[in-house]
Amino acid sequence: MTKNKSTSKLHAPIFGVNFKSYIWGERALKISKIIDKVAKDTDSYLYVMPQLTDVPVIAKEVEIPVFAPYMDALRPGRGTGFILPEAVKDAGATGVFINHTERKLSLTKIEKTIRRAKEVDLISIVACDTPNAAGALAILKPDIIVPEPPDLIGTLRSVAREQESFAIQSVKITKKVNKDIYILLGGGVATEEDIIRIIELGADGTGAARAICESKDPFKLLTNLVGALERAWKFKHEKQNNF
């Protein structure tokens, strides 16, 4: 069996699939296996982010990284109803998503959660809703920052088409603070053209949620999207190497 290149160390280009609350259980596992299959034929870093309760089930069935959609900066001991980082790690998660616009946290909590993620060896992804916020978060040194215009999330209207200046400024400000942080531009991504433009604007990758979860042929769509990501990434770096 061909081993997924996504199981190697975090690298660009990156493509994540967020299930949100669109799918769960058996459907989530089925789509995760499809993503796992696509990952075998790509050099990109693919990950899936299901419902928290689906993380251990999916992590046992696929080779791709499985990310948790949330956790608390809790330490072992008291904390009924909170999500312990050690438990997230032991459930099979590779990383954790923090501060999505649908689950916002205070800056203090973000900082503490990033720190706890590092302690238990989880990749940290932090979302934000403005370019300036991306720059501020870069100071905290998460592994990945995801700037997303809140009004485009779930709309299938991409940031690359609707708010290009948002994308450009997010990349510029973040890389100025910390060039080693990966930037995923999100918000309404649904087509190959969206992805190509996002890479052209300087991002290290992107992701999708609704477009894939609601697709009648998720394998075909994902194959096309990841193919566009790889082509755009390769073209961008070949062009840079020629200068």
C-alpha positions as CSV (number, residue, x, y, z in Angstrom):
1,M,0.0,0.0,0.0
2,T,1.3,3.5,-0.9
3,K,1.9,5.5,2.2
4,N,0.2,8.9,2.5
5,K,2.8,11.7,2.2
6,S,0.5,13.6,4.5
7,T,1.7,11.5,7.4
8,S,5.1,13.1,7.2
9,K,6.1,16.4,8.9
10,L,3.9,19.4,8.4
11,H,4.7,21.0,5.1
12,A,3.3,23.2,2.3
13,P,1.1,23.1,0.4
14,I,-1.6,22.3,2.9
15,F,-5.3,21.4,2.3
16,G,-7.7,20.8,5.2
17,V,-11.3,19.6,5.1
18,N,-13.4,20.8,8.0
19,F,-16.6,18.8,8.6
20,K,-18.0,21.3,11.0
21,S,-21.6,20.0,11.8
22,Y,-22.4,19.1,8.2
23,I,-21.5,15.5,8.6
24,W,-20.6,13.1,11.5
25,G,-20.5,9.4,12.3
26,E,-20.6,7.0,9.4
27,R,-20.7,9.7,6.8
28,A,-17.7,11.5,8.3
29,L,-15.7,8.2,8.3
30,K,-16.6,7.6,4.7
31,I,-15.5,11.1,3.5
32,S,-12.3,10.7,5.7
33,K,-11.4,7.5,3.8
34,I,-12.0,9.3,0.5
35,I,-9.6,12.1,1.6
36,D,-7.1,9.4,2.7
37,K,-7.3,7.8,-0.7
38,V,-6.7,11.2,-2.5
39,A,-3.7,11.8,-0.2
40,K,-1.9,8.8,-1.5
41,D,-1.4,10.5,-4.8
42,T,-0.3,13.9,-3.7
43,D,2.7,15.6,-2.2
44,S,0.4,18.0,-0.4
45,Y,-0.3,17.9,3.3
46,L,-3.9,16.9,3.7
47,Y,-5.8,16.8,7.0
48,V,-9.3,16.2,8.1
49,M,-11.2,17.9,11.0
50,P,-14.3,16.0,12.1
51,Q,-16.5,16.4,15.1
52,L,-14.5,15.9,18.3
53,T,-16.4,12.7,19.1
54,D,-15.4,11.3,15.8
55,V,-11.7,11.9,16.1
56,P,-10.7,8.6,17.7
57,V,-12.8,6.5,15.3
58,I,-11.5,8.2,12.2
59,A,-7.9,8.4,13.5
60,K,-7.8,4.5,13.7
61,E,-9.1,4.1,10.2
62,V,-7.0,6.6,8.1
63,E,-3.4,7.6,7.7
64,I,-4.0,11.3,7.1
65,P,-3.7,13.6,10.1
66,V,-6.9,14.1,12.0
67,F,-7.3,17.5,13.7
68,A,-9.6,18.3,16.7
69,P,-11.9,21.2,16.2
70,Y,-11.4,22.5,19.7
71,M,-9.8,21.9,23.1
72,D,-9.3,23.8,26.3
73,A,-6.0,24.9,28.0
74,L,-6.9,22.6,30.8
75,R,-4.4,20.5,32.8
76,P,-5.1,17.1,34.3
77,G,-7.3,17.2,37.4
78,R,-10.5,19.1,37.9
79,G,-12.5,20.3,34.9
80,T,-15.8,18.6,34.2
81,G,-17.1,19.4,30.7
82,F,-13.8,20.8,29.4
83,I,-11.6,19.2,26.7
84,L,-8.2,18.1,28.0
85,P,-5.2,18.4,25.6
86,E,-3.7,15.1,26.7
87,A,-7.0,13.3,26.0
88,V,-7.2,14.9,22.5
89,K,-3.7,13.7,21.8
90,D,-4.4,10.2,23.1
91,A,-7.6,10.1,21.0
92,G,-5.3,10.1,17.9
93,A,-5.4,13.8,16.9
94,T,-2.4,15.3,15.2
95,G,-3.4,18.9,15.7
96,V,-6.1,21.2,17.0
97,F,-8.0,24.2,15.5
98,I,-8.3,27.2,17.8
99,N,-10.5,30.3,17.6
100,H,-12.7,29.6,14.5
101,T,-15.2,32.4,14.1
102,E,-17.8,29.9,15.1
103,R,-16.0,29.1,18.3
104,K,-14.1,32.3,19.3
105,L,-11.7,32.6,22.2
106,S,-10.1,35.5,24.1
107,L,-6.5,36.3,23.3
108,T,-5.5,35.0,26.7
109,K,-7.2,31.7,26.1
110,I,-5.7,31.4,22.6
111,E,-2.2,32.0,24.0
112,K,-2.7,29.4,26.7
113,T,-4.1,26.8,24.3
114,I,-1.3,27.2,21.8
115,R,1.2,26.7,24.7
116,R,-0.7,23.5,25.8
117,A,-0.8,22.2,22.2
118,K,3.0,22.5,22.1
119,E,3.3,20.7,25.4
120,V,1.4,17.7,24.2
121,D,2.9,17.8,20.6
122,L,-0.2,18.9,18.7
123,I,0.0,21.1,15.6
124,S,-1.8,24.4,16.4
125,I,-4.0,26.1,13.8
126,V,-5.5,29.5,14.8
127,A,-8.1,31.3,12.9
128,C,-8.8,35.1,12.8
129,D,-11.1,37.5,11.0
130,T,-8.8,40.4,10.1
131,P,-5.3,40.8,8.7
132,N,-4.1,42.8,11.8
133,A,-5.4,40.0,14.0
134,A,-3.3,37.5,11.9
135,G,-0.2,39.6,12.6
136,A,-1.0,39.8,16.3
137,L,-1.5,36.0,16.5
138,A,1.8,35.4,14.7
139,I,3.6,36.7,17.8
140,L,2.2,33.7,19.7
141,K,3.9,31.3,17.2
142,P,1.1,28.9,16.3
143,D,2.0,26.5,13.5
144,I,-0.7,27.7,11.1
145,I,-2.8,30.8,10.9
146,V,-6.1,30.9,9.0
147,P,-7.4,34.4,8.2
148,E,-11.1,34.2,7.1
149,P,-13.6,36.9,6.4
150,P,-16.6,35.8,8.6
151,D,-19.1,36.9,6.0
152,L,-17.8,34.5,3.4
153,I,-17.6,31.4,5.6
154,G,-20.0,28.7,4.4
155,T,-21.2,30.9,1.4
156,L,-19.2,29.2,-1.4
157,R,-18.0,32.7,-2.3
158,S,-14.2,32.6,-2.0
159,V,-12.0,35.1,-0.3
160,A,-9.8,35.1,-3.4
161,R,-12.7,36.4,-5.5
162,E,-14.6,38.5,-3.1
163,Q,-11.9,40.1,-0.8
164,E,-8.5,39.9,-2.5
165,S,-7.1,42.8,-0.4
166,F,-8.0,40.9,2.8
167,A,-6.0,37.9,1.5
168,I,-3.0,40.0,0.4
169,Q,-2.8,42.0,3.6
170,S,-3.2,38.9,5.8
171,V,-0.2,37.2,4.1
172,K,1.9,40.3,4.1
173,I,1.4,41.2,7.8
174,T,1.7,37.6,9.1
175,K,4.9,36.8,7.2
176,K,6.4,40.1,8.3
177,V,6.0,39.1,11.9
178,N,7.0,35.4,11.5
179,K,7.9,34.1,8.0
180,D,7.9,30.5,9.3
181,I,4.2,30.4,10.1
182,Y,2.1,28.7,7.5
183,I,-0.9,30.7,6.2
184,L,-4.1,29.1,5.0
185,L,-6.6,31.5,3.4
186,G,-10.1,30.3,4.0
187,G,-13.7,31.4,3.5
188,G,-16.0,30.1,0.8
189,V,-13.4,28.0,-1.1
190,A,-15.2,25.8,-3.6
191,T,-13.4,25.7,-7.0
192,E,-10.1,25.1,-8.6
193,E,-9.9,28.7,-9.6
194,D,-10.3,29.7,-6.0
195,I,-7.4,27.6,-4.9
196,I,-5.1,28.7,-7.7
197,R,-5.7,32.4,-6.9
198,I,-5.2,31.8,-3.2
199,I,-1.7,30.3,-3.9
200,E,-1.0,33.2,-6.3
201,L,-1.8,35.6,-3.4
202,G,0.9,34.1,-1.3
203,A,-0.8,31.6,0.9
204,D,0.7,28.2,1.9
205,G,-2.6,26.4,1.4
206,T,-6.3,26.5,2.0
207,G,-9.2,24.2,2.9
208,A,-12.9,23.6,2.4
209,A,-15.9,22.5,4.3
210,R,-19.4,22.9,2.9
211,A,-18.3,22.3,-0.8
212,I,-16.9,18.9,0.0
213,C,-19.4,17.8,2.7
214,E,-22.4,18.6,0.4
215,S,-20.8,17.3,-2.8
216,K,-22.5,14.4,-4.7
217,D,-19.0,13.2,-5.7
218,P,-16.5,14.3,-3.0
219,F,-13.7,12.1,-4.5
220,K,-13.9,13.9,-7.8
221,L,-14.2,17.3,-6.3
222,L,-11.4,16.8,-3.8
223,T,-9.1,15.3,-6.5
224,N,-9.7,18.3,-8.7
225,L,-9.1,20.8,-5.8
226,V,-6.0,19.2,-4.6
227,G,-4.7,18.8,-8.1
228,A,-5.2,22.6,-8.6
229,L,-3.4,23.2,-5.3
230,E,-0.4,21.2,-6.4
231,R,-0.2,22.7,-9.9
232,A,-0.4,26.2,-8.5
233,W,2.2,25.5,-5.9
234,K,4.6,23.9,-8.4
235,F,4.1,26.8,-10.9
236,K,4.7,29.4,-8.2
237,H,7.9,27.9,-7.0
238,E,9.3,27.2,-10.5
239,K,8.6,30.8,-11.4
240,Q,10.4,32.0,-8.2
241,N,13.4,29.7,-9.0
242,N,13.8,31.2,-12.4
243,F,14.4,34.7,-11.0
